[in-house]
Amino acid sequence: MKGKIQHPVRMLTLAAIAGAFIGLTGCATTGQLEELQNKVNADIAAVKADAAAAKAAADAANAKANDALRIADEANRRSMDTESKIDRMFKKAMHK
C-alpha cells in the first residue's frame, strides 16, 4: 500500500514542478509577446505613415498630370484653330 501512495505523490510533485516551469516560462513568453506586439504596432504605424506619404505623392502627381492634360488640350485646341485659319487663308488666296 505504501508503494501506491508514493506514486500519486511523485505524480503530484512532477505536476507541480511542471506547472511551475510552465508558469515561469509563460511569464517570459508574455514579456516577449508584449515586446513583439510593440514592435508590430510600431511597424504598422510606420507602414501607415509610408502609405499616407505615398498617397500624398500620388495625389500630387495626379494633380500635375491633370494640369499637363489641360495644357495639352488647350494647345491642341489652339493648334486646330490656327490650322483652320491657315486653311481659310490658303483657300482665299487660291481663289483670287
Secondary structure as a PSIPRED ss2 file (coil, helix, strand):
# PSIPRED VFORMAT (PSIPRED V4.0)

   1 M C   1.000  0.000  0.000
   2 K H   0.000  1.000  0.000
   3 G H   0.000  1.000  0.000
   4 K H   0.000  1.000  0.000
   5 I H   0.000  1.000  0.000
   6 Q H   0.000  1.000  0.000
   7 H H   0.000  1.000  0.000
   8 P H   0.000  1.000  0.000
   9 V H   0.000  1.000  0.000
  10 R H   0.000  1.000  0.000
  11 M H   0.000  1.000  0.000
  12 L H   0.000  1.000  0.000
  13 T H   0.000  1.000  0.000
  14 L H   0.000  1.000  0.000
  15 A H   0.000  1.000  0.000
  16 A H   0.000  1.000  0.000
  17 I H   0.000  1.000  0.000
  18 A H   0.000  1.000  0.000
  19 G H   0.000  1.000  0.000
  20 A H   0.000  1.000  0.000
  21 F H   0.000  1.000  0.000
  22 I H   0.000  1.000  0.000
  23 G H   0.000  1.000  0.000
  24 L H   0.000  1.000  0.000
  25 T H   0.000  1.000  0.000
  26 G H   0.000  1.000  0.000
  27 C H   0.000  1.000  0.000
  28 A H   0.000  1.000  0.000
  29 T H   0.000  1.000  0.000
  30 T H   0.000  1.000  0.000
  31 G H   0.000  1.000  0.000
  32 Q H   0.000  1.000  0.000
  33 L H   0.000  1.000  0.000
  34 E H   0.000  1.000  0.000
  35 E H   0.000  1.000  0.000
  36 L H   0.000  1.000  0.000
  37 Q H   0.000  1.000  0.000
  38 N H   0.000  1.000  0.000
  39 K H   0.000  1.000  0.000
  40 V H   0.000  1.000  0.000
  41 N H   0.000  1.000  0.000
  42 A H   0.000  1.000  0.000
  43 D H   0.000  1.000  0.000
  44 I H   0.000  1.000  0.000
  45 A H   0.000  1.000  0.000
  46 A H   0.000  1.000  0.000
  47 V H   0.000  1.000  0.000
  48 K H   0.000  1.000  0.000
  49 A H   0.000  1.000  0.000
  50 D H   0.000  1.000  0.000
  51 A H   0.000  1.000  0.000
  52 A H   0.000  1.000  0.000
  53 A H   0.000  1.000  0.000
  54 A H   0.000  1.000  0.000
  55 K H   0.000  1.000  0.000
  56 A H   0.000  1.000  0.000
  57 A H   0.000  1.000  0.000
  58 A H   0.000  1.000  0.000
  59 D H   0.000  1.000  0.000
  60 A H   0.000  1.000  0.000
  61 A H   0.000  1.000  0.000
  62 N H   0.000  1.000  0.000
  63 A H   0.000  1.000  0.000
  64 K H   0.000  1.000  0.000
  65 A H   0.000  1.000  0.000
  66 N H   0.000  1.000  0.000
  67 D H   0.000  1.000  0.000
  68 A H   0.000  1.000  0.000
  69 L H   0.000  1.000  0.000
  70 R H   0.000  1.000  0.000
  71 I H   0.000  1.000  0.000
  72 A H   0.000  1.000  0.000
  73 D H   0.000  1.000  0.000
  74 E H   0.000  1.000  0.000
  75 A H   0.000  1.000  0.000
  76 N H   0.000  1.000  0.000
  77 R H   0.000  1.000  0.000
  78 R H   0.000  1.000  0.000
  79 S H   0.000  1.000  0.000
  80 M H   0.000  1.000  0.000
  81 D H   0.000  1.000  0.000
  82 T H   0.000  1.000  0.000
  83 E H   0.000  1.000  0.000
  84 S H   0.000  1.000  0.000
  85 K H   0.000  1.000  0.000
  86 I H   0.000  1.000  0.000
  87 D H   0.000  1.000  0.000
  88 R H   0.000  1.000  0.000
  89 M H   0.000  1.000  0.000
  90 F H   0.000  1.000  0.000
  91 K H   0.000  1.000  0.000
  92 K H   0.000  1.000  0.000
  93 A H   0.000  1.000  0.000
  94 M H   0.000  1.000  0.000
  95 H C   1.000  0.000  0.000
  96 K C   1.000  0.000  0.000
